């Protein structure tokens, strides 16, 4: 399953999150990578808990 589609379907995607993903894909800067990892971990936990 495409993770981006999964996240978009199951969660409201705020502007800040889109900005983080843009930074992640465009510059691959470390803060954005860290936030991305944390967000992915959080969504996995939330999904498993649901």
C-alpha positions as CSV (number, residue, x, y, z in Angstrom):
1,X,0.0,0.0,0.0
2,X,1.2,3.5,-0.9
3,X,1.9,5.1,2.5
4,X,1.2,8.7,1.2
5,X,-2.2,7.5,0.0
6,X,-2.8,5.7,3.3
7,X,-2.0,8.8,5.4
8,X,-4.1,11.1,3.2
9,X,-7.1,8.8,3.3
10,X,-7.0,8.2,7.0
11,X,-5.8,11.4,8.5
12,X,-6.5,15.1,7.9
13,X,-3.3,16.4,6.4
14,X,-2.5,19.9,7.7
15,X,-0.6,22.5,5.8
16,X,2.4,22.2,8.1
17,X,2.6,18.5,7.4
18,X,2.6,19.2,3.6
19,X,5.3,21.7,4.1
20,X,7.4,19.2,6.0
21,X,7.0,16.6,3.3
22,X,8.0,19.2,0.7
23,X,11.1,20.0,2.6
24,X,11.8,16.3,3.0
25,X,11.5,15.6,-0.7
26,X,13.2,18.8,-2.0
27,X,16.1,19.3,0.3
28,X,16.3,16.1,2.4
29,X,17.2,18.3,5.4
30,X,17.8,16.5,8.7
31,X,15.0,18.3,10.8
32,X,12.4,17.4,8.2
33,X,13.7,13.8,8.0
34,X,13.4,13.5,11.8
35,X,9.9,15.0,11.8
36,X,8.9,12.6,9.0
37,X,10.2,9.6,10.9
38,X,8.4,10.7,14.1
39,X,5.2,11.3,12.2
40,X,5.3,7.9,10.5
41,X,6.0,6.2,13.8
42,X,3.1,8.1,15.4
43,X,0.6,7.2,12.7
44,X,1.6,3.6,12.9
45,X,1.0,3.6,16.6
46,X,-2.4,5.4,16.2
47,X,-3.4,3.0,13.4
48,X,-2.5,-0.1,15.5
49,X,-4.4,1.4,18.5
50,X,-7.5,2.1,16.5
